[in-house]
């Protein structure tokens, strides 16, 4: 993000700031877009089950993600060989009556799934 600085000279008794930070609207838009894009990514890490079998732990939490993104990431991580779901955890979907104007506002969505590639 590009930030421009302007240094103001201060006269005796002036209340102006010494350093003023400004950003353009385009830079703000790029920053917000980057944050939203990153929040939609699923992360994958290796894990071992209690029986010693190796699996993948996939976290696809966040507003911009979904259960579908977890399963897509599992399919991609298993290189098209298929997978078996071992466990899944997540925030349950809210009832319609709990939504604001039909939208679930302000609730962080946690989603994770553990899979074993076939």
Secondary structure, DSSP 4 states (H G I P E B T S, - for coil): ---EEEEPP--TT----SEEEE--HHHHHHHHHHHHHHHT--EEEEEE-TTS-EEEEEE--STT--HHHHHHHHHHHTTTS-EEEEEEEEPPPPPGGGSBTTB--SPPP-EEEEEEE-
